[in-house]
């Protein structure tokens, strides 16, 4: 049972602040690998909630390993995000303000093995042609990643 799920048993659907380790996987040529979420069908970056007593980096590697079955190569910290744009309501009614601590990398080791309970599909998208049904707050981080790549 995760820390957030433990809190949910007490607080129900009330808004929580949820710190998350997030990863943008790029190919260095203007494309990013996104995942389609099993819970709502939206496209998203990779990652998830940081567990109690876990470092951000531990959470990042754990989440990527669980969701995709791979390990990121040399992830670099990009930026931390929070605010009203990072409100998310899950299909079950749980509400959070995500605090996304976003990393990026250009590669991973291992073979993709999707955690079907959370991820139904992965696909490469050009940064200039992202899917319309992309999590709104992920679009902000991807915009910043595109600017970072454009600056070299």
C-alpha positions in Angstrom: 0.0 0.0 0.0 1.4 3.4 -1.0 1.7 6.4 1.3 -0.9 8.3 -0.8 -3.3 5.4 -0.6 -2.9 5.2 3.1 -3.8 8.9 3.3 -6.8 8.4 1.1 -8.3 5.9 3.5 -8.5 8.7 6.1 -9.1 11.7 3.9 -11.2 10.3 1.1 -11.2 12.3 -2.1 -10.1 15.6 -0.5 -7.3 17.4 -2.3 -3.7 16.3 -1.4 -0.4 17.7 -2.3 1.4 14.8 -4.1 5.1 15.0 -4.8 6.1 13.1 -7.9 9.3 12.1 -9.7 8.7 12.6 -13.4 10.8 11.8 -16.5 10.8 13.0 -20.0 12.5 10.5 -22.3 13.7 12.1 -25.5 15.7 10.8 -28.4 17.8 14.0 -28.9 16.2 14.5 -32.3 13.0 16.3 -31.3 10.9 13.3 -30.3 9.6 12.2 -26.8 8.4 8.8 -25.6 5.0 9.2 -23.9 2.8 6.7 -22.2 -1.0 6.2 -22.4 -2.4 6.0 -18.9 -4.6 3.0 -18.1 -6.9 5.0 -15.7 -8.1 7.7 -18.1 -6.5 7.0 -21.5 -4.6 10.3 -21.6 -1.0 10.5 -22.8 1.6 11.5 -20.2 5.2 11.7 -19.2 6.6 8.8 -17.0 6.8 8.7 -13.3 4.7 8.8 -10.2 4.4 9.6 -6.5 7.4 9.6 -4.2 6.9 7.2 -1.3 7.6 8.0 2.3 11.3 8.1 3.1 12.3 7.6 -0.6 14.6 10.0 -2.4 13.4 11.7 -5.6 16.0 9.8 -7.5 15.0 6.5 -6.0 11.3 7.2 -6.8 12.3 8.1 -10.4 14.1 4.8 -11.0 11.5 2.8 -9.2 8.6 4.3 -11.1 10.3 4.0 -14.5 11.2 0.4 -13.7 7.7 -0.5 -12.6 5.8 1.3 -15.4 8.1 0.6 -18.3 10.6 -2.1 -17.2 13.6 0.0 -18.2 16.1 2.2 -16.4 16.8 5.8 -17.6 20.4 6.7 -18.7 21.9 9.7 -16.9 18.7 11.5 -16.0 19.2 15.2 -15.5 17.1 17.4 -13.3 15.2 20.0 -15.3 12.7 21.8 -13.0 10.2 21.4 -10.2 6.6 22.4 -10.9 3.5 23.2 -8.8 0.5 25.5 -8.8 -3.1 25.6 -9.9 -2.2 24.2 -13.4 -1.0 21.0 -11.6 -4.5 20.1 -10.3 -5.5 16.6 -11.3 -8.7 14.7 -10.6 -8.4 11.0 -11.0 -11.4 9.0 -12.5 -12.3 7.8 -9.0 -12.6 11.4 -7.8 -9.4 11.6 -5.9 -8.0 15.1 -6.2 -4.3 16.2 -6.0 -2.1 19.1 -6.7 0.9 17.4 -8.3 4.4 18.7 -7.4 6.3 17.4 -10.4 10.0 17.1 -10.0 10.9 16.7 -13.7 14.0 15.0 -15.1 14.9 14.3 -18.7 17.2 11.8 -20.4 18.0 10.6 -23.9 17.9 6.9 -23.5 17.2 3.9 -21.3 18.6 0.5 -20.8 16.5 -2.7 -20.9 13.5 -3.9 -22.9 10.2 -2.1 -22.6 7.7 -4.1 -20.5 4.6 -2.1 -19.7 2.8 -2.4 -16.4 -0.6 -2.9 -17.9 -2.4 -1.7 -14.7 -1.0 1.7 -15.3 0.3 1.9 -18.9 -1.5 0.6 -22.0 0.8 1.9 -24.7 4.0 3.9 -25.3 4.7 5.9 -28.5 7.2 8.4 -29.8 5.8 11.8 -30.6 7.5 14.8 -32.3 7.7 17.7 -29.8 5.8 19.9 -32.4 3.0 17.3 -32.8 2.1 16.2 -29.3 -1.3 14.4 -28.8 -4.3 16.5 -27.9 -5.3 14.3 -25.0 -2.0 14.9 -23.2 -2.2 15.7 -19.5 -2.3 19.5 -19.3 0.4 19.9 -16.7 2.7 17.6 -18.7 2.4 19.9 -21.6 4.0 22.7 -19.5 7.1 20.5 -18.7 7.4 19.4 -22.4 7.3 23.0 -23.6 10.2 23.7 -21.2 12.0 20.6 -22.4 11.6 21.7 -26.0 13.1 25.1 -25.1 16.0 23.5 -23.3 16.7 21.3 -26.3 16.5 24.3 -28.7 19.1 26.1 -26.5 21.5 23.2 -26.9 
